[in-house]
């Protein structure tokens, strides 16, 4: 079951880039993010209530769900979507893979957990693999004059969005320790995230324009139902079962799926560095999921006191 959830998260989040691409156009980025989570909340929250699956929660739960809505379903996506206006999606994916490191550090800060060496090792190997996979795209971000101000803006936005995502993981861990399941927390948090987003739209004066083309609406439905409701529920269930460190390695794996799709839709050309990068990313996944610590333990000798 856990393997299925992991695969589901990677496959869904690895394909959402294509749906986001189909949304680019006349609708402002922040408005599209609002539509995504508003629709997800309107579908999930009533369904949970009508089917009796909505768990009882108290005021403290809702305070944290407001924070979850800010970190996972609004501010982080505003950062990610706007980062793509300055840097390529490949570079955003590389920065996002740092979630494994962020989660390890935040687990230590908020939950006083030691940072497992294999988490750092897997994160470094996986991120190196991603850099090699997207090397041609990343090299295109620089010029003879060095890194531009726009590139720095994009990197900072992507890094900030990733940190918001990691904080959302910590909040989700709080919910799981209290016994509140991801479906319930997501339903409320998506609603709170939508309220935060509409507030941002009002402050910035962005109108709620809509693109009624089948392409845009189809992408919106996919992002709301699969990318948000199913994808986040699967991922946060992994956080509850495996811990934030192991679950976050999905953020390293899903760009690989995106790259495979890119080779089909955007004629991505595979090079030697691409295959080496793919191998390193898969190696990091193996290290993350194996109990490598036991390899370094000295085996007990029979008959020894």
MIDOSE-1310 file (N, C-alpha, C; in nm, 2 decimals, decimal comma, always signed):
residues 305
xxxx	+0,08/-0,12/+0,00/+0,00/+0,00/+0,00/+0,09/+0,13/+0,00; +0,19/+0,12/+0,08/+0,28/+0,24/+0,09/+0,35/+0,26/-0,04; +0,40/+0,15/-0,11/+0,46/+0,16/-0,24/+0,36/+0,22/-0,34; +0,24/+0,18/-0,34/+0,14/+0,23/-0,43/+0,12/+0,38/-0,41
xxxx	+0,11/+0,43/-0,28/+0,10/+0,57/-0,25/+0,22/+0,65/-0,30; +0,33/+0,59/-0,28/+0,46/+0,66/-0,33/+0,45/+0,68/-0,48; +0,42/+0,57/-0,55/+0,42/+0,57/-0,70/+0,31/+0,66/-0,75; +0,19/+0,66/-0,68/+0,08/+0,75/-0,72/+0,13/+0,90/-0,70
xxxx	+0,19/+0,93/-0,59/+0,24/+1,07/-0,57/+0,33/+1,11/-0,68; +0,43/+1,03/-0,71/+0,53/+1,06/-0,81/+0,47/+1,08/-0,95; +0,38/+0,99/-0,99/+0,32/+0,99/-1,12/+0,23/+1,11/-1,14; +0,15/+1,14/-1,03/+0,06/+1,25/-1,05/+0,13/+1,38/-1,05
xxxx	+0,22/+1,40/-0,95/+0,29/+1,53/-0,94/+0,39/+1,54/-1,06; +0,44/+1,43/-1,11/+0,53/+1,44/-1,23/+0,46/+1,48/-1,35; +0,32/+1,47/-1,36/+0,25/+1,50/-1,48/+0,18/+1,64/-1,46; +0,17/+1,69/-1,34/+0,10/+1,82/-1,33/+0,16/+1,94/-1,40
xxxx	+0,29/+1,93/-1,43/+0,36/+2,03/-1,50/+0,29/+2,06/-1,64; +0,25/+1,95/-1,70/+0,19/+1,96/-1,83/+0,05/+2,03/-1,82; -0,02/+2,00/-1,72/-0,15/+2,07/-1,70/-0,13/+2,22/-1,67; -0,02/+2,25/-1,59/+0,01/+2,39/-1,56/+0,05/+2,46/-1,69
xxxx	+0,12/+2,39/-1,78/+0,16/+2,45/-1,91/+0,04/+2,48/-1,99; -0,07/+2,40/-1,99/-0,19/+2,42/-2,06/-0,27/+2,54/-2,00; -0,24/+2,58/-1,88/-0,31/+2,69/-1,82/-0,25/+2,83/-1,85; -0,12/+2,82/-1,90/-0,05/+2,95/-1,92/-0,12/+3,03/-2,03
xxxx	-0,14/+3,16/-2,01/-0,21/+3,24/-2,12/-0,27/+3,36/-2,06; -0,40/+3,38/-2,09/-0,47/+3,50/-2,05/-0,50/+3,51/-1,90; -0,51/+3,40/-1,83/-0,55/+3,40/-1,69/-0,42/+3,42/-1,61; -0,41/+3,53/-1,52/-0,30/+3,55/-1,44/-0,26/+3,43/-1,35
xxxx	-0,14/+3,41/-1,32/-0,09/+3,29/-1,25/-0,16/+3,28/-1,11; -0,17/+3,39/-1,04/-0,23/+3,38/-0,90/-0,37/+3,34/-0,91; -0,44/+3,39/-1,02/-0,58/+3,36/-1,03/-0,60/+3,21/-1,06; -0,51/+3,15/-1,14/-0,52/+3,01/-1,17/-0,49/+2,92/-1,05
xxxx	-0,40/+2,97/-0,96/-0,38/+2,90/-0,84/-0,50/+2,90/-0,75; -0,57/+3,02/-0,74/-0,69/+3,03/-0,67/-0,80/+2,93/-0,72; -0,82/+2,93/-0,85/-0,92/+2,84/-0,91/-0,89/+2,70/-0,87; -0,76/+2,66/-0,88/-0,72/+2,52/-0,85/-0,77/+2,48/-0,71
xxxx	-0,73/+2,56/-0,61/-0,76/+2,51/-0,48/-0,91/+2,54/-0,43; -0,97/+2,64/-0,49/-1,11/+2,67/-0,46/-1,19/+2,56/-0,51; -1,17/+2,51/-0,63/-1,24/+2,40/-0,69/-1,22/+2,27/-0,61; -1,09/+2,25/-0,57/-1,06/+2,13/-0,49/-1,13/+2,13/-0,36
xxxx	-1,14/+2,25/-0,29/-1,21/+2,26/-0,16/-1,36/+2,24/-0,18; -1,42/+2,30/-0,29/-1,56/+2,29/-0,31/-1,60/+2,14/-0,34; -1,51/+2,06/-0,40/-1,54/+1,92/-0,42/-1,51/+1,84/-0,30; -1,40/+1,86/-0,23/-1,36/+1,77/-0,12/-1,44/+1,79/+0,01
xxxx	-1,46/+1,92/+0,05/-1,52/+1,94/+0,18/-1,66/+1,90/+0,19; -1,75/+1,93/+0,09/-1,89/+1,88/+0,10/-1,90/+1,73/+0,09; -1,81/+1,67/+0,01/-1,81/+1,53/-0,01/-1,78/+1,46/+0,13; -1,68/+1,51/+0,19/-1,63/+1,46/+0,32/-1,75/+1,47/+0,42
xxxx	-1,82/+1,58/+0,42/-1,92/+1,61/+0,52/-2,04/+1,52/+0,49; -2,08/+1,50/+0,36/-2,20/+1,42/+0,32/-2,18/+1,27/+0,35; -2,06/+1,23/+0,33/-2,03/+1,09/+0,35/-1,99/+1,05/+0,50; -1,99/+1,15/+0,58/-1,96/+1,13/+0,72/-1,81/+1,10/+0,75
xxxx	-1,72/+1,13/+0,65/-1,58/+1,10/+0,67/-1,50/+1,22/+0,74; -1,57/+1,33/+0,75/-1,50/+1,45/+0,81/-1,49/+1,43/+0,96; -1,37/+1,42/+1,01/-1,34/+1,40/+1,15/-1,37/+1,52/+1,23; -1,40/+1,50/+1,36/-1,42/+1,61/+1,45/-1,29/+1,68/+1,48
xxxx	-1,29/+1,81/+1,48/-1,17/+1,88/+1,50/-1,20/+2,00/+1,60; -1,09/+2,05/+1,67/-1,11/+2,15/+1,77/-1,05/+2,28/+1,71; -1,06/+2,39/+1,79/-1,01/+2,52/+1,75/-0,86/+2,51/+1,72; -0,78/+2,44/+1,81/-0,64/+2,43/+1,78/-0,61/+2,36/+1,65
xxxx	-0,69/+2,26/+1,61/-0,67/+2,20/+1,48/-0,69/+2,30/+1,37; -0,79/+2,38/+1,38/-0,82/+2,47/+1,28/-0,71/+2,58/+1,26; -0,65/+2,62/+1,38/-0,54/+2,72/+1,37/-0,43/+2,66/+1,29; -0,40/+2,53/+1,31/-0,29/+2,47/+1,23/-0,33/+2,45/+1,09
xxxx	-0,46/+2,42/+1,07/-0,50/+2,40/+0,93/-0,50/+2,53/+0,85; -0,52/+2,64/+0,92/-0,50/+2,77/+0,85/-0,36/+2,79/+0,81; -0,26/+2,75/+0,90/-0,12/+2,76/+0,86/-0,09/+2,66/+0,75; -0,15/+2,54/+0,75/-0,13/+2,44/+0,65/-0,18/+2,50/+0,51
xxxx	-0,30/+2,56/+0,52/-0,35/+2,62/+0,39/-0,26/+2,73/+0,34; -0,19/+2,80/+0,43/-0,10/+2,91/+0,38/+0,03/+2,84/+0,32; +0,08/+2,74/+0,39/+0,21/+2,68/+0,35/+0,20/+2,58/+0,23; +0,09/+2,51/+0,22/+0,08/+2,40/+0,12/-0,02/+2,44/+0,01
xxxx	-0,12/+2,52/+0,03/-0,22/+2,54/-0,07/-0,24/+2,69/-0,11; -0,14/+2,77/-0,09/-0,15/+2,91/-0,14/-0,01/+2,97/-0,16; +0,06/+3,01/-0,05/+0,18/+3,09/-0,06/+0,29/+3,01/-0,14; +0,30/+2,88/-0,11/+0,41/+2,80/-0,18/+0,39/+2,80/-0,33
xxxx	+0,26/+2,78/-0,37/+0,23/+2,77/-0,52/+0,24/+2,91/-0,58; +0,21/+3,02/-0,51/+0,24/+3,15/-0,57/+0,39/+3,17/-0,59; +0,47/+3,12/-0,50/+0,61/+3,13/-0,52/+0,66/+3,05/-0,64; +0,61/+2,92/-0,65/+0,65/+2,83/-0,76/+0,61/+2,89/-0,90
xxxx	+0,48/+2,92/-0,90/+0,43/+2,97/-1,03/+0,50/+3,09/-1,08; +0,52/+3,19/-0,99/+0,59/+3,31/-1,02/+0,74/+3,29/-1,05; +0,80/+3,19/-0,99/+0,94/+3,16/-1,02/+0,96/+3,12/-1,16; +0,86/+3,06/-1,22/+0,87/+3,01/-1,36/+0,87/+3,13/-1,46
xxxx	+0,84/+3,25/-1,41/+0,84/+3,37/-1,50/+0,99/+3,42/-1,51; +1,08/+3,37/-1,42/+1,21/+3,42/-1,42/+1,31/+3,31/-1,46; +1,28/+3,18/-1,42/+1,37/+3,07/-1,45/+1,29/+2,96/-1,51; +1,36/+2,86/-1,57/+1,29/+2,75/-1,63/+1,23/+2,65/-1,53
xxxx	+1,14/+2,57/-1,57/+1,08/+2,47/-1,48/+1,18/+2,37/-1,44; +1,28/+2,34/-1,52/+1,38/+2,25/-1,48/+1,46/+2,30/-1,36; +1,49/+2,42/-1,35/+1,57/+2,48/-1,24/+1,48/+2,49/-1,12; +1,35/+2,51/-1,14/+1,25/+2,51/-1,02/+1,25/+2,37/-0,96
xxxx	+1,25/+2,27/-1,05/+1,24/+2,13/-1,00/+1,37/+2,10/-0,92; +1,48/+2,14/-0,97/+1,61/+2,12/-0,89/+1,60/+2,18/-0,75; +1,55/+2,31/-0,75/+1,54/+2,38/-0,62/+1,44/+2,30/-0,53; +1,33/+2,26/-0,59/+1,23/+2,19/-0,51/+1,28/+2,06/-0,45
xxxx	+1,37/+2,00/-0,51/+1,42/+1,87/-0,46/+1,49/+1,89/-0,33; +1,52/+2,02/-0,29/+1,59/+2,05/-0,16/+1,49/+2,03/-0,05; +1,36/+1,99/-0,08/+1,27/+1,96/+0,03/+1,31/+1,85/+0,12; +1,39/+1,76/+0,06/+1,44/+1,65/+0,15/+1,53/+1,70/+0,26
xxxx	+1,62/+1,80/+0,22/+1,71/+1,86/+0,32/+1,63/+1,95/+0,41; +1,54/+2,03/+0,36/+1,46/+2,12/+0,45/+1,38/+2,04/+0,55; +1,32/+1,92/+0,51/+1,25/+1,84/+0,60/+1,34/+1,78/+0,71; +1,45/+1,74/+0,67/+1,55/+1,69/+0,77/+1,58/+1,79/+0,88
xxxx	+1,61/+1,91/+0,83/+1,65/+2,02/+0,92/+1,53/+2,06/+1,01; +1,41/+2,08/+0,94/+1,29/+2,12/+1,02/+1,24/+2,01/+1,12; +1,26/+1,88/+1,08/+1,23/+1,78/+1,18/+1,32/+1,79/+1,30; +1,45/+1,83/+1,28/+1,54/+1,85/+1,39/+1,50/+1,97/+1,48
xxxx	+1,45/+2,08/+1,41/+1,42/+2,21/+1,48/+1,28/+2,19/+1,55; +1,18/+2,14/+1,49/+1,05/+2,14/+1,55/+1,02/+2,01/+1,63; +1,08/+1,89/+1,59/+1,04/+1,77/+1,65/+1,16/+1,70/+1,72; +1,28/+1,77/+1,72/+1,40/+1,73/+1,79/+1,44/+1,59/+1,75
xxxx	+1,42/+1,56/+1,62/+1,47/+1,43/+1,56/+1,61/+1,45/+1,50; +1,69/+1,35/+1,52/+1,82/+1,36/+1,46/+1,81/+1,34/+1,31; +1,91/+1,40/+1,24/+1,91/+1,39/+1,09/+1,98/+1,27/+1,05; +1,91/+1,17/+0,99/+1,97/+1,05/+0,95/+2,07/+1,08/+0,83
xxxx	+2,19/+1,02/+0,84/+2,29/+1,05/+0,74/+2,24/+1,01/+0,60; +2,16/+0,90/+0,59/+2,12/+0,86/+0,46/+2,03/+0,96/+0,40; +1,96/+1,04/+0,47/+1,87/+1,14/+0,42/+1,95/+1,25/+0,35; +2,06/+1,29/+0,41/+2,15/+1,39/+0,35/+2,22/+1,33/+0,23
xxxx	+2,26/+1,20/+0,24/+2,33/+1,14/+0,13/+2,24/+1,12/+0,01; +2,12/+1,07/+0,03/+2,02/+1,05/-0,07/+1,98/+1,18/-0,14; +1,96/+1,28/-0,05/+1,92/+1,41/-0,11/+2,03/+1,47/-0,20; +2,16/+1,46/-0,15/+2,27/+1,52/-0,23/+2,28/+1,44/-0,36
xxxx	+2,28/+1,31/-0,36/+2,29/+1,23/-0,48/+2,17/+1,25/-0,57; +2,05/+1,26/-0,52/+1,93/+1,28/-0,60/+1,93/+1,42/-0,67; +1,97/+1,52/-0,59/+1,98/+1,66/-0,64/+2,09/+1,67/-0,75; +2,20/+1,60/-0,73/+2,30/+1,60/-0,83/+2,25/+1,54/-0,96
xxxx	+2,18/+1,43/-0,94/+2,12/+1,36/-1,06/+2,03/+1,46/-1,14; +1,94/+1,53/-1,06/+1,85/+1,63/-1,13/+1,93/+1,74/-1,20; +2,04/+1,78/-1,14/+2,12/+1,89/-1,21/+2,17/+1,84/-1,34; +2,21/+1,71/-1,34/+2,26/+1,65/-1,47/+2,15/+1,63/-1,57
xxxx	+2,03/+1,59/-1,52/+1,92/+1,57/-1,61/+1,88/+1,70/-1,68; +1,88/+1,81/-1,60/+1,84/+1,94/-1,66/+1,96/+2,03/-1,69; +2,08/+1,97/-1,71/+2,20/+2,05/-1,73/+2,19/+2,14/-1,85; +2,14/+2,10/-1,97/+2,13/+2,19/-2,08/+2,04/+2,31/-2,05
xxxx	+1,93/+2,28/-1,98/+1,84/+2,38/-1,94/+1,89/+2,48/-1,84; +1,97/+2,42/-1,75/+2,03/+2,51/-1,64/+2,14/+2,60/-1,70; +2,22/+2,54/-1,79/+2,32/+2,62/-1,85/+2,26/+2,74/-1,93; +2,14/+2,72/-1,98/+2,08/+2,82/-2,06/+2,03/+2,94/-1,97
xxxx	+2,03/+2,92/-1,84/+1,99/+3,03/-1,75/+2,10/+3,13/-1,72; +2,23/+3,10/-1,76/+2,34/+3,19/-1,74/+2,39/+3,24/-1,87; +2,46/+3,35/-1,86/+2,52/+3,41/-1,98/+2,67/+3,45/-1,95; +2,73/+3,51/-2,04/+2,87/+3,55/-2,02/+2,88/+3,65/-1,90
xxxx	+2,77/+3,72/-1,87/+2,78/+3,82/-1,77/+2,75/+3,76/-1,63; +2,72/+3,63/-1,63/+2,69/+3,57/-1,50/+2,54/+3,56/-1,48; +2,50/+3,53/-1,35/+2,36/+3,52/-1,32/+2,29/+3,65/-1,31; +2,18/+3,67/-1,38/+2,11/+3,80/-1,38/+2,02/+3,81/-1,25
xxxx	+1,98/+3,94/-1,24/+1,89/+3,96/-1,12/+1,76/+3,88/-1,13; +1,71/+3,87/-1,25/+1,58/+3,79/-1,27/+1,60/+3,64/-1,23; +1,72/+3,59/-1,26/+1,75/+3,45/-1,22/+1,75/+3,44/-1,07; +1,82/+3,54/-1,01/+1,82/+3,53/-0,86/+1,68/+3,54/-0,80
xxxx	+1,60/+3,63/-0,86/+1,46/+3,64/-0,81/+1,39/+3,50/-0,82; +1,41/+3,44/-0,94/+1,34/+3,30/-0,96/+1,39/+3,20/-0,86; +1,52/+3,20/-0,83/+1,58/+3,11/-0,74/+1,53/+3,13/-0,60; +1,52/+3,26/-0,56/+1,47/+3,29/-0,42/+1,33/+3,25/-0,41
xxxx	+1,25/+3,28/-0,51/+1,10/+3,24/-0,50/+1,09/+3,09/-0,49; +1,17/+3,01/-0,57/+1,16/+2,87/-0,57/+1,20/+2,81/-0,44; +1,31/+2,87/-0,38/+1,36/+2,83/-0,25/+1,26/+2,86/-0,14; +1,20/+2,98/-0,15/+1,10/+3,02/-0,05/+0,97/+2,92/-0,06
xxxx	+0,93/+2,90/-0,18/+0,82/+2,81/-0,20/+0,85/+2,67/-0,14; +0,97/+2,62/-0,16/+1,01/+2,49/-0,11/+1,01/+2,49/+0,04; +1,05/+2,60/+0,10/+1,05/+2,60/+0,25/+0,91/+2,61/+0,30; +0,82/+2,68/+0,24/+0,68/+2,68/+0,28/+0,62/+2,53/+0,27
xxxx	+0,66/+2,46/+0,16/+0,62/+2,33/+0,15/+0,67/+2,24/+0,26; +0,79/+2,26/+0,30/+0,85/+2,18/+0,41/+0,78/+2,21/+0,54; +0,75/+2,34/+0,57/+0,67/+2,38/+0,69/+0,53/+2,31/+0,69; +0,47/+2,30/+0,57/+0,34/+2,23/+0,56/+0,36/+2,09/+0,60
xxxx	+0,47/+2,02/+0,56/+0,50/+1,89/+0,60/+0,50/+1,87/+0,76; +0,57/+1,97/+0,82/+0,57/+1,97/+0,97/+0,44/+1,98/+1,03; +0,35/+2,06/+0,97/+0,22/+2,08/+1,03/+0,14/+1,95/+1,01; +0,15/+1,89/+0,89/+0,09/+1,76/+0,86/+0,13/+1,66/+0,96
xxxx	+0,25/+1,66/+1,00/+0,30/+1,56/+1,10/+0,23/+1,58/+1,23; +0,21/+1,71/+1,27/+0,14/+1,74/+1,39/+0,00/+1,68/+1,39; -0,07/+1,70/+1,27/-0,20/+1,64/+1,26/-0,20/+1,49/+1,27; -0,11/+1,42/+1,21/-0,10/+1,28/+1,21/-0,08/+1,23/+1,36
xxxx	+0,01/+1,30/+1,43/+0,04/+1,26/+1,57/-0,09/+1,27/+1,66; -0,18/+1,36/+1,62/-0,30/+1,38/+1,70/-0,41/+1,29/+1,64; -0,39/+1,22/+1,53/-0,49/+1,13/+1,48/-0,58/+1,19/+1,38; -0,56/+1,31/+1,33/-0,64/+1,37/+1,23/-0,59/+1,34/+1,09
xxxx	-0,67/+1,27/+1,01/-0,62/+1,22/+0,88/-0,61/+1,32/+0,78; -0,52/+1,30/+0,67/-0,50/+1,39/+0,57/-0,62/+1,44/+0,49; -0,72/+1,35/+0,47/-0,84/+1,39/+0,40/-0,91/+1,50/+0,47; -0,93/+1,49/+0,60/-0,99/+1,59/+0,68/-0,91/+1,72/+0,68
xxxx	-0,78/+1,71/+0,71/-0,70/+1,83/+0,71/-0,69/+1,90/+0,58; -0,68/+1,82/+0,47/-0,67/+1,88/+0,34/-0,80/+1,95/+0,30; -0,91/+1,90/+0,33/-1,04/+1,96/+0,30/-1,05/+2,10/+0,36; -1,02/+2,11/+0,49/-1,03/+2,24/+0,56/-0,91/+2,33/+0,51
xxxx	-0,79/+2,28/+0,50/-0,68/+2,36/+0,46/-0,69/+2,41/+0,32; -0,74/+2,34/+0,23/-0,76/+2,39/+0,10/-0,86/+2,50/+0,09; -0,97/+2,49/+0,18/-1,06/+2,60/+0,19/-1,00/+2,72/+0,25; -0,92/+2,71/+0,35/-0,85/+2,82/+0,41/-0,74/+2,88/+0,31
xxxx	-0,68/+2,79/+0,24/-0,58/+2,84/+0,14/-0,65/+2,92/+0,03; -0,77/+2,88/-0,01/-0,85/+2,96/-0,11/-0,89/+3,10/-0,05; -0,92/+3,10/+0,08/-0,95/+3,23/+0,14/-0,83/+3,32/+0,14; -0,72/+3,27/+0,17/-0,59/+3,34/+0,17/-0,56/+3,39/+0,03
xxxx	-0,58/+3,31/-0,07/-0,56/+3,35/-0,21/-0,65/+3,46/-0,26; -0,78/+3,45/-0,22/-0,87/+3,55/-0,27/-0,84/+3,68/-0,20; -0,79/+3,68/-0,08/-0,74/+3,80/-0,01/-0,62/+3,86/-0,08; -0,53/+3,78/-0,13/-0,41/+3,83/-0,21/-0,46/+3,89/-0,34
xxxx	-0,56/+3,83/-0,40/-0,61/+3,88/-0,53/-0,67/+4,02/-0,51; -0,75/+4,03/-0,40/-0,81/+4,16/-0,37/-0,71/+4,27/-0,34; -0,60/+4,23/-0,26/-0,50/+4,33/-0,23/-0,42/+4,37/-0,35; -0,39/+4,28/-0,44/-0,32/+4,31/-0,56/-0,40/+4,36/-0,68
xxxx	-0,54/+4,36/-0,66/-0,63/+4,41/-0,76/-0,63/+4,33/-0,89; -0,62/+4,19/-0,88/-0,62/+4,11/-0,99/-0,77/+4,06/-1,01; -0,83/+4,08/-1,13/-0,96/+4,04/-1,16/-0,97/+3,89/-1,18; -1,09/+3,83/-1,15/-1,11/+3,69/-1,17/-1,15/+3,66/-1,31
xxxx	-1,06/+3,67/-1,40/-1,09/+3,63/-1,54/-1,08/+3,48/-1,56; -1,15/+3,43/-1,66/-1,15/+3,28/-1,68/-1,13/+3,25/-1,83; -1,07/+3,14/-1,85/-1,05/+3,09/-1,99/-1,14/+2,97/-2,00; -1,24/+2,98/-2,09/-1,34/+2,87/-2,10/-1,31/+2,77/-2,20
xxxx	-1,18/+2,77/-2,25/-1,14/+2,67/-2,35/-1,13/+2,53/-2,29; -1,16/+2,42/-2,36/-1,15/+2,29/-2,30/-1,02/+2,26/-2,25; -0,91/+2,32/-2,31/-0,78/+2,29/-2,27/-0,75/+2,35/-2,13; -0,80/+2,47/-2,10/-0,77/+2,53/-1,97/-0,86/+2,46/-1,87
xxxx	-0,99/+2,44/-1,90/-1,08/+2,38/-1,80/-1,04/+2,24/-1,77; -0,99/+2,16/-1,87/-0,95/+2,03/-1,85/-0,83/+2,02/-1,76; -0,73/+2,12/-1,78/-0,62/+2,13/-1,70/-0,65/+2,16/-1,55; -0,75/+2,26/-1,54/-0,79/+2,30/-1,41/-0,85/+2,18/-1,33
xxxx	-0,93/+2,10/-1,40/-1,00/+1,98/-1,33/-0,89/+1,88/-1,29; -0,79/+1,86/-1,38/-0,69/+1,76/-1,34/-0,60/+1,81/-1,22; -0,57/+1,94/-1,22/-0,49/+2,00/-1,12/-0,57/+2,00/-0,98; -0,70/+2,02/-0,99/-0,78/+2,03/-0,87/-0,80/+1,89/-0,81
xxxx	-0,84/+1,80/-0,90/-0,88/+1,66/-0,85/-0,76/+1,57/-0,83; -0,68/+1,56/-0,93/-0,56/+1,47/-0,92/-0,44/+1,53/-0,86; -0,40/+1,65/-0,90/-0,29/+1,72/-0,85/-0,30/+1,76/-0,71; -0,42/+1,80/-0,67/-0,45/+1,86/-0,53/-0,51/+1,75/-0,44
xxxx	-0,63/+1,71/-0,47/-0,71/+1,62/-0,38/-0,63/+1,49/-0,36; -0,61/+1,42/-0,47/-0,55/+1,29/-0,47/-0,40/+1,29/-0,44; -0,33/+1,38/-0,51/-0,19/+1,39/-0,49/-0,15/+1,43/-0,35; -0,21/+1,53/-0,30/-0,17/+1,58/-0,16/-0,21/+1,48/-0,06
xxxx	-0,33/+1,41/-0,08/-0,37/+1,31/+0,02/-0,28/+1,20/+0,02; -0,23/+1,15/-0,10/-0,14/+1,04/-0,10/-0,01/+1,08/-0,04; +0,04/+1,20/-0,07/+0,17/+1,24/-0,02/+0,17/+1,26/+0,13; +0,06/+1,33/+0,19/+0,06/+1,35/+0,33/+0,03/+1,22/+0,41
xxxx	-0,03/+1,12/+0,34/-0,05/+0,99/+0,40/+0,09/+0,93/+0,42; +0,18/+0,95/+0,32/+0,31/+0,90/+0,32/+0,39/+0,97/+0,44; +0,37/+1,10/+0,46/+0,43/+1,17/+0,57/+0,39/+1,11/+0,70; +0,26/+1,07/+0,71/+0,22/+1,01/+0,84/+0,28/+0,87/+0,86
xxxx	+0,29/+0,79/+0,75/+0,34/+0,66/+0,76/+0,49/+0,64/+0,76; +0,56/+0,72/+0,68/+0,70/+0,70/+0,66/+0,78/+0,81/+0,73; +0,72/+0,92/+0,76/+0,79/+1,04/+0,81/+0,82/+1,14/+0,70; +0,84/+1,26/+0,74/+0,86/+1,37/+0,64/+0,99/+1,35/+0,56
xxxx	+1,09/+1,28/+0,62/+1,22/+1,27/+0,54/+1,20/+1,18/+0,42; +1,15/+1,06/+0,44/+1,14/+0,96/+0,33/+1,03/+1,01/+0,23; +0,92/+1,06/+0,28/+0,81/+1,11/+0,19/+0,86/+1,22/+0,10; +0,95/+1,30/+0,15/+0,99/+1,42/+0,07/+1,08/+1,38/-0,05
xxxx	+1,13/+1,25/-0,05/+1,21/+1,21/-0,16/+1,13/+1,20/-0,29; +0,99/+1,20/-0,28/+0,91/+1,21/-0,40/+0,93/+1,33/-0,47; +0,97/+1,44/-0,40/+1,00/+1,57/-0,47/+1,12/+1,56/-0,56; +1,21/+1,46/-0,54/+1,32/+1,44/-0,62/+1,28/+1,35/-0,74
xxxx	+1,19/+1,26/-0,72/+1,15/+1,16/-0,82/+1,06/+1,22/-0,92; +0,97/+1,31/-0,88/+0,86/+1,35/-0,98/+0,92/+1,43/-1,10; +1,03/+1,51/-1,08/+1,08/+1,57/-1,20/+1,13/+1,47/-1,31; +1,17/+1,35/-1,26/+1,21/+1,25/-1,36/+1,09/+1,21/-1,45
xxxx	+0,97/+1,20/-1,39/+0,85/+1,17/-1,47/+0,82/+1,29/-1,56; +0,84/+1,41/-1,51/+0,81/+1,53/-1,59/+0,91/+1,53/-1,71; +1,03/+1,49/-1,69/+1,13/+1,49/-1,80/+1,10/+1,38/-1,90; +1,05/+1,27/-1,86/+1,01/+1,16/-1,95/+0,89/+1,21/-2,04
xxxx	+0,80/+1,28/-1,98/+0,69/+1,34/-2,06/+0,74/+1,45/-2,15; +0,84/+1,53/-2,10/+0,89/+1,63/-2,18/+0,96/+1,58/-2,31; +1,02/+1,46/-2,30/+1,08/+1,40/-2,42/+0,98/+1,36/-2,52; +0,85/+1,35/-2,48/+0,74/+1,31/-2,57/+0,68/+1,44/-2,62
xxxx	+0,64/+1,53/-2,53/+0,57/+1,65/-2,57/+0,66/+1,77/-2,62; +0,78/+1,78/-2,57/+0,86/+1,89/-2,60/+0,99/+1,85/-2,67; +1,00/+1,73/-2,71/+1,12/+1,68/-2,79/+1,25/+1,70/-2,71; +1,24/+1,66/-2,58/+1,37/+1,67/-2,50/+1,47/+1,57/-2,55
xxxx	+1,59/+1,61/-2,57/+1,70/+1,53/-2,63/+1,78/+1,47/-2,52; +1,78/+1,33/-2,51/+1,86/+1,27/-2,41/+2,01/+1,27/-2,44; +2,09/+1,30/-2,35/+2,24/+1,30/-2,36/+2,30/+1,21/-2,26; +2,43/+1,19/-2,27/+2,50/+1,11/-2,17/+2,48/+1,16/-2,03
xxxx	+2,48/+1,29/-2,01/+2,46/+1,34/-1,87/+2,32/+1,31/-1,82; +2,22/+1,30/-1,92/+2,08/+1,27/-1,88/+2,07/+1,13/-1,82; +2,14/+1,04/-1,88/+2,13/+0,90/-1,83/+2,21/+0,88/-1,70; +2,32/+0,95/-1,69/+2,39/+0,95/-1,56/+2,31/+1,01/-1,45
xxxx	+2,24/+1,13/-1,48/+2,16/+1,19/-1,39/+2,04/+1,11/-1,34; +1,98/+1,04/-1,44/+1,87/+0,95/-1,41/+1,92/+0,84/-1,32; +2,03/+0,78/-1,34/+2,09/+0,68/-1,26/+2,11/+0,72/-1,12; +2,17/+0,84/-1,10/+2,20/+0,90/-0,97/+2,07/+0,92/-0,89
xxxx	+1,97/+0,97/-0,96/+1,84/+1,00/-0,90/+1,78/+0,87/-0,85; +1,78/+0,76/-0,93/+1,73/+0,63/-0,88/+1,81/+0,57/-0,77; +1,95/+0,60/-0,77/+2,03/+0,55/-0,66/+2,00/+0,62/-0,53; +1,97/+0,75/-0,54/+1,93/+0,82/-0,42/+1,80/+0,76/-0,36
xxxx	+1,71/+0,72/-0,45/+1,58/+0,66/-0,41/+1,60/+0,53/-0,34; +1,70/+0,45/-0,39/+1,73/+0,32/-0,32/+1,79/+0,35/-0,18; +1,88/+0,44/-0,18/+1,95/+0,47/-0,05/+1,84/+0,52/+0,05; +1,75/+0,60/+0,01/+1,65/+0,66/+0,10/+1,56/+0,55/+0,16
xxxx	+1,53/+0,45/+0,08/+1,44/+0,35/+0,12/+1,50/+0,22/+0,18; +1,63/+0,21/+0,18/+1,70/+0,09/+0,24/+1,75/+0,13/+0,38; +1,75/+0,03/+0,46/+1,81/+0,05/+0,60/+1,96/+0,03/+0,59; +2,02/+0,14/+0,54/+2,17/+0,13/+0,52/+2,25/+0,14/+0,65
xxxx	+2,18/+0,19/+0,75/+2,26/+0,19/+0,88/+2,30/+0,06/+0,93; +2,22/-0,05/+0,90/+2,26/-0,18/+0,95/+2,38/-0,24/+0,88; +2,41/-0,18/+0,76/+2,53/-0,23/+0,69/+2,66/-0,20/+0,77; +2,66/-0,10/+0,86/+2,78/-0,05/+0,93/+2,78/-0,11/+1,07
xxxx	+2,68/-0,19/+1,11/+2,68/-0,24/+1,24/+2,76/-0,37/+1,24; +2,84/-0,39/+1,35/+2,92/-0,51/+1,36/+2,84/-0,62/+1,40; +2,84/-0,73/+1,32/+2,75/-0,85/+1,35/+2,80/-0,91/+1,48; +2,70/-0,96/+1,55/+2,73/-1,03/+1,68/+2,80/-1,16/+1,65
xxxx	+2,89/-1,20/+1,73/+2,96/-1,33/+1,72/+2,89/-1,43/+1,82; +2,85/-1,55/+1,76/+2,78/-1,64/+1,84/+2,87/-1,69/+1,96; +2,82/-1,70/+2,07/+2,89/-1,75/+2,19/+2,96/-1,64/+2,26; +2,96/-1,52/+2,20/+3,03/-1,41/+2,27/+2,95/-1,35/+2,38
x	+3,01/-1,32/+2,50/+2,93/-1,27/+2,61/+2,93/-1,12/+2,60
